[in-house]
Amino acid sequence: MNIDEVILHPLMTESASLMVERDNKLIFIVNLNATKADVKRAVEALYEVKVDKVTVQITPQGEKKAFVKLKPEYKASDVAIKLGIL
């Protein structure tokens, strides 16, 4: 899958901002056909960070939500500021 098609948009809610600060995680709404490997590759290429772990879940609205935990040497807050969501 093309990396431009994987990530639809970042998600920022109150609980997501807590995850950025506390767990070094970012949350994205991604393409339903995207795999965890696709999400990892896209985040690493687009935001120039290293991903530790990706977990996904399908929301009741039918969207796929990806929780992306960054490696400790990278700060999720820096990426969130660059994206303009924090």
VMD Tcl script that builds the backbone (N, CA, C; Angstrom):
set m [mol new atoms 258]
animate dup $m
set s [atomselect $m all]
$s set {name element resname resid chain x y z} {
  {N N MET 1 A 0.840 -1.181 0.000}
  {CA C MET 1 A 0.000 0.000 0.000}
  {C C MET 1 A 0.888 1.249 0.000}
  {N N ASN 2 A 0.513 2.244 -0.792}
  {CA C ASN 2 A 1.245 3.500 -0.898}
  {C C ASN 2 A 1.159 4.266 0.425}
  {N N ILE 3 A 2.280 4.825 0.897}
  {CA C ILE 3 A 2.275 5.487 2.212}
  {C C ILE 3 A 1.359 6.699 2.259}
  {N N ASP 4 A 1.087 7.312 1.119}
  {CA C ASP 4 A 0.181 8.466 1.096}
  {C C ASP 4 A -1.272 8.063 1.309}
  {N N GLU 5 A -1.595 6.796 1.092}
  {CA C GLU 5 A -2.965 6.308 1.246}
  {C C GLU 5 A -3.236 5.716 2.621}
  {N N VAL 6 A -2.199 5.488 3.404}
  {CA C VAL 6 A -2.349 4.782 4.682}
  {C C VAL 6 A -2.989 5.669 5.744}
  {N N ILE 7 A -2.373 6.815 6.041}
  {CA C ILE 7 A -2.841 7.692 7.115}
  {C C ILE 7 A -3.836 8.689 6.553}
  {N N LEU 8 A -5.056 8.665 7.091}
  {CA C LEU 8 A -6.079 9.618 6.645}
  {C C LEU 8 A -5.936 10.942 7.393}
  {N N HIS 9 A -5.839 10.899 8.732}
  {CA C HIS 9 A -5.618 12.110 9.518}
  {C C HIS 9 A -5.286 11.740 10.957}
  {N N PRO 10 A -4.586 12.653 11.660}
  {CA C PRO 10 A -4.317 12.412 13.087}
  {C C PRO 10 A -5.578 12.654 13.908}
  {N N LEU 11 A -5.655 12.025 15.053}
  {CA C LEU 11 A -6.807 12.182 15.930}
  {C C LEU 11 A -6.335 12.800 17.237}
  {N N MET 12 A -6.973 13.894 17.646}
  {CA C MET 12 A -6.591 14.519 18.907}
  {C C MET 12 A -7.843 14.758 19.734}
  {N N THR 13 A -7.946 13.993 20.794}
  {CA C THR 13 A -9.008 14.164 21.779}
  {C C THR 13 A -8.324 14.396 23.123}
  {N N GLU 14 A -9.102 14.565 24.151}
  {CA C GLU 14 A -8.520 14.761 25.474}
  {C C GLU 14 A -7.715 13.532 25.901}
  {N N SER 15 A -8.263 12.351 25.676}
  {CA C SER 15 A -7.535 11.137 26.058}
  {C C SER 15 A -6.320 10.917 25.148}
  {N N ALA 16 A -6.414 11.330 23.902}
  {CA C ALA 16 A -5.275 11.196 22.993}
  {C C ALA 16 A -4.132 12.113 23.417}
  {N N SER 17 A -4.464 13.317 23.895}
  {CA C SER 17 A -3.407 14.225 24.347}
  {C C SER 17 A -2.728 13.681 25.603}
  {N N LEU 18 A -3.462 12.978 26.440}
  {CA C LEU 18 A -2.846 12.320 27.604}
  {C C LEU 18 A -1.892 11.219 27.155}
  {N N MET 19 A -2.277 10.477 26.119}
  {CA C MET 19 A -1.402 9.413 25.607}
  {C C MET 19 A -0.120 9.990 25.017}
  {N N VAL 20 A -0.226 11.140 24.375}
  {CA C VAL 20 A 0.963 11.792 23.823}
  {C C VAL 20 A 1.933 12.110 24.946}
  {N N GLU 21 A 1.442 12.695 26.012}
  {CA C GLU 21 A 2.297 13.108 27.124}
  {C C GLU 21 A 2.792 11.925 27.959}
  {N N ARG 22 A 1.887 11.015 28.295}
  {CA C ARG 22 A 2.211 9.959 29.253}
  {C C ARG 22 A 2.853 8.731 28.605}
  {N N ASP 23 A 2.310 8.293 27.455}
  {CA C ASP 23 A 2.727 7.019 26.862}
  {C C ASP 23 A 3.591 7.159 25.612}
  {N N ASN 24 A 3.851 8.394 25.163}
  {CA C ASN 24 A 4.624 8.626 23.935}
  {C C ASN 24 A 3.937 7.985 22.727}
  {N N LYS 25 A 2.599 8.126 22.664}
  {CA C LYS 25 A 1.806 7.539 21.584}
  {C C LYS 25 A 1.102 8.619 20.786}
  {N N LEU 26 A 0.931 8.336 19.496}
  {CA C LEU 26 A 0.128 9.171 18.610}
  {C C LEU 26 A -1.022 8.327 18.099}
  {N N ILE 27 A -2.144 8.968 17.806}
  {CA C ILE 27 A -3.305 8.244 17.297}
  {C C ILE 27 A -3.673 8.798 15.928}
  {N N PHE 28 A -3.869 7.879 14.983}
  {CA C PHE 28 A -4.234 8.252 13.623}
  {C C PHE 28 A -5.458 7.462 13.181}
  {N N ILE 29 A -6.280 8.082 12.336}
  {CA C ILE 29 A -7.310 7.348 11.618}
  {C C ILE 29 A -6.651 6.902 10.320}
  {N N VAL 30 A -6.701 5.604 10.048}
  {CA C VAL 30 A -5.995 5.054 8.897}
  {C C VAL 30 A -6.967 4.331 7.959}
  {N N ASN 31 A -6.469 4.021 6.786}
  {CA C ASN 31 A -7.241 3.291 5.783}
  {C C ASN 31 A -7.641 1.923 6.346}
  {N N LEU 32 A -8.869 1.510 6.078}
  {CA C LEU 32 A -9.351 0.217 6.596}
  {C C LEU 32 A -8.521 -0.962 6.091}
  {N N ASN 33 A -7.899 -0.814 4.934}
  {CA C ASN 33 A -7.106 -1.903 4.360}
  {C C ASN 33 A -5.646 -1.893 4.808}
  {N N ALA 34 A -5.260 -0.889 5.587}
  {CA C ALA 34 A -3.870 -0.769 6.024}
  {C C ALA 34 A -3.552 -1.775 7.124}
  {N N THR 35 A -2.388 -2.394 7.024}
  {CA C THR 35 A -1.931 -3.321 8.061}
  {C C THR 35 A -1.075 -2.546 9.060}
  {N N LYS 36 A -0.716 -3.218 10.168}
  {CA C LYS 36 A 0.156 -2.587 11.158}
  {C C LYS 36 A 1.499 -2.223 10.521}
  {N N ALA 37 A 2.014 -3.097 9.665}
  {CA C ALA 37 A 3.290 -2.828 8.996}
  {C C ALA 37 A 3.175 -1.615 8.077}
  {N N ASP 38 A 2.042 -1.473 7.383}
  {CA C ASP 38 A 1.817 -0.301 6.529}
  {C C ASP 38 A 1.829 0.980 7.357}
  {N N VAL 39 A 1.151 0.946 8.504}
  {CA C VAL 39 A 1.069 2.121 9.376}
  {C C VAL 39 A 2.461 2.477 9.894}
  {N N LYS 40 A 3.214 1.475 10.337}
  {CA C LYS 40 A 4.565 1.715 10.854}
  {C C LYS 40 A 5.439 2.344 9.781}
  {N N ARG 41 A 5.411 1.780 8.585}
  {CA C ARG 41 A 6.230 2.287 7.487}
  {C C ARG 41 A 5.843 3.728 7.123}
  {N N ALA 42 A 4.543 4.015 7.087}
  {CA C ALA 42 A 4.060 5.346 6.724}
  {C C ALA 42 A 4.459 6.389 7.772}
  {N N VAL 43 A 4.285 6.067 9.052}
  {CA C VAL 43 A 4.623 7.023 10.119}
  {C C VAL 43 A 6.123 7.297 10.116}
  {N N GLU 44 A 6.930 6.249 9.962}
  {CA C GLU 44 A 8.380 6.440 9.952}
  {C C GLU 44 A 8.821 7.282 8.756}
  {N N ALA 45 A 8.200 7.080 7.600}
  {CA C ALA 45 A 8.583 7.829 6.401}
  {C C ALA 45 A 8.090 9.272 6.448}
  {N N LEU 46 A 6.854 9.480 6.876}
  {CA C LEU 46 A 6.268 10.814 6.838}
  {C C LEU 46 A 6.772 11.736 7.947}
  {N N TYR 47 A 7.025 11.189 9.128}
  {CA C TYR 47 A 7.351 12.035 10.282}
  {C C TYR 47 A 8.778 11.875 10.779}
  {N N GLU 48 A 9.596 11.060 10.080}
  {CA C GLU 48 A 11.016 10.877 10.394}
  {C C GLU 48 A 11.252 10.488 11.845}
  {N N VAL 49 A 10.514 9.484 12.314}
  {CA C VAL 49 A 10.669 8.933 13.658}
  {C C VAL 49 A 10.785 7.419 13.544}
  {N N LYS 50 A 11.124 6.757 14.634}
  {CA C LYS 50 A 11.143 5.295 14.688}
  {C C LYS 50 A 9.979 4.829 15.554}
  {N N VAL 51 A 9.228 3.855 15.050}
  {CA C VAL 51 A 8.045 3.342 15.729}
  {C C VAL 51 A 8.412 2.098 16.518}
  {N N ASP 52 A 7.958 2.044 17.760}
  {CA C ASP 52 A 8.192 0.885 18.619}
  {C C ASP 52 A 7.096 -0.161 18.403}
  {N N LYS 53 A 5.826 0.291 18.405}
  {CA C LYS 53 A 4.708 -0.653 18.358}
  {C C LYS 53 A 3.485 0.032 17.762}
  {N N VAL 54 A 2.691 -0.737 17.029}
  {CA C VAL 54 A 1.434 -0.238 16.467}
  {C C VAL 54 A 0.316 -1.179 16.885}
  {N N THR 55 A -0.755 -0.616 17.432}
  {CA C THR 55 A -1.958 -1.400 17.693}
  {C C THR 55 A -3.109 -0.710 16.970}
  {N N VAL 56 A -4.062 -1.513 16.510}
  {CA C VAL 56 A -5.189 -0.948 15.767}
  {C C VAL 56 A -6.502 -1.430 16.355}
  {N N GLN 57 A -7.535 -0.641 16.117}
  {CA C GLN 57 A -8.874 -1.053 16.510}
  {C C GLN 57 A -9.865 -0.422 15.537}
  {N N ILE 58 A -10.960 -1.117 15.329}
  {CA C ILE 58 A -12.042 -0.597 14.497}
  {C C ILE 58 A -13.049 0.068 15.430}
  {N N THR 59 A -13.381 1.319 15.138}
  {CA C THR 59 A -14.321 2.057 15.984}
  {C C THR 59 A -15.753 1.654 15.636}
  {N N PRO 60 A -16.704 1.947 16.502}
  {CA C PRO 60 A -18.112 1.664 16.187}
  {C C PRO 60 A -18.607 2.417 14.939}
  {N N GLN 61 A -17.921 3.508 14.592}
  {CA C GLN 61 A -18.289 4.260 13.386}
  {C C GLN 61 A -17.713 3.635 12.125}
  {N N GLY 62 A -16.955 2.559 12.255}
  {CA C GLY 62 A -16.399 1.860 11.104}
  {C C GLY 62 A -15.059 2.402 10.643}
  {N N GLU 63 A -14.412 3.223 11.467}
  {CA C GLU 63 A -13.092 3.744 11.137}
  {C C GLU 63 A -12.025 2.879 11.804}
  {N N LYS 64 A -10.843 2.843 11.217}
  {CA C LYS 64 A -9.724 2.119 11.815}
  {C C LYS 64 A -8.816 3.126 12.497}
  {N N LYS 65 A -8.592 2.911 13.799}
  {CA C LYS 65 A -7.787 3.798 14.620}
  {C C LYS 65 A -6.473 3.087 14.923}
  {N N ALA 66 A -5.351 3.770 14.671}
  {CA C ALA 66 A -4.032 3.196 14.938}
  {C C ALA 66 A -3.366 3.951 16.076}
  {N N PHE 67 A -2.934 3.201 17.082}
  {CA C PHE 67 A -2.195 3.759 18.208}
  {C C PHE 67 A -0.716 3.462 17.941}
  {N N VAL 68 A 0.077 4.505 17.752}
  {CA C VAL 68 A 1.477 4.356 17.360}
  {C C VAL 68 A 2.371 4.792 18.510}
  {N N LYS 69 A 3.084 3.818 19.087}
  {CA C LYS 69 A 4.026 4.115 20.178}
  {C C LYS 69 A 5.394 4.323 19.561}
  {N N LEU 70 A 5.994 5.480 19.890}
  {CA C LEU 70 A 7.304 5.810 19.347}
  {C C LEU 70 A 8.407 5.267 20.238}
  {N N LYS 71 A 9.585 5.067 19.634}
  {CA C LYS 71 A 10.762 4.649 20.404}
  {C C LYS 71 A 11.090 5.753 21.409}
  {N N PRO 72 A 11.714 5.396 22.548}
  {CA C PRO 72 A 11.967 6.380 23.620}
  {C C PRO 72 A 12.787 7.592 23.190}
  {N N GLU 73 A 13.649 7.434 22.189}
  {CA C GLU 73 A 14.481 8.577 21.787}
  {C C GLU 73 A 13.721 9.623 20.975}
  {N N TYR 74 A 12.481 9.334 20.604}
  {CA C TYR 74 A 11.628 10.282 19.872}
  {C C TYR 74 A 10.466 10.706 20.753}
  {N N LYS 75 A 10.059 11.948 20.646}
  {CA C LYS 75 A 8.973 12.486 21.463}
  {C C LYS 75 A 7.706 12.640 20.626}
  {N N ALA 76 A 6.631 12.019 21.081}
  {CA C ALA 76 A 5.344 12.140 20.398}
  {C C ALA 76 A 4.859 13.587 20.431}
  {N N SER 77 A 5.189 14.313 21.482}
  {CA C SER 77 A 4.758 15.709 21.583}
  {C C SER 77 A 5.397 16.559 20.487}
  {N N ASP 78 A 6.645 16.264 20.121}
  {CA C ASP 78 A 7.294 17.006 19.032}
  {C C ASP 78 A 6.574 16.782 17.703}
  {N N VAL 79 A 6.192 15.533 17.445}
  {CA C VAL 79 A 5.459 15.222 16.212}
  {C C VAL 79 A 4.082 15.867 16.236}
  {N N ALA 80 A 3.406 15.839 17.392}
  {CA C ALA 80 A 2.081 16.424 17.513}
  {C C ALA 80 A 2.140 17.936 17.276}
  {N N ILE 81 A 3.175 18.591 17.770}
  {CA C ILE 81 A 3.340 20.031 17.550}
  {C C ILE 81 A 3.594 20.297 16.068}
  {N N LYS 82 A 4.417 19.454 15.433}
  {CA C LYS 82 A 4.695 19.612 14.016}
  {C C LYS 82 A 3.417 19.454 13.172}
  {N N LEU 83 A 2.525 18.554 13.626}
  {CA C LEU 83 A 1.254 18.317 12.937}
  {C C LEU 83 A 0.231 19.416 13.231}
  {N N GLY 84 A 0.492 20.209 14.268}
  {CA C GLY 84 A -0.427 21.278 14.635}
  {C C GLY 84 A -1.627 20.793 15.437}
  {N N ILE 85 A -1.491 19.658 16.126}
  {CA C ILE 85 A -2.616 19.118 16.898}
  {C C ILE 85 A -2.414 19.263 18.394}
  {N N LEU 86 A -1.287 19.800 18.800}
  {CA C LEU 86 A -1.022 19.981 20.236}
  {C C LEU 86 A -0.578 21.401 20.510}
}
mol reanalyze $m
mol bondsrecalc $m
mol representation Tube
mol addrep $m
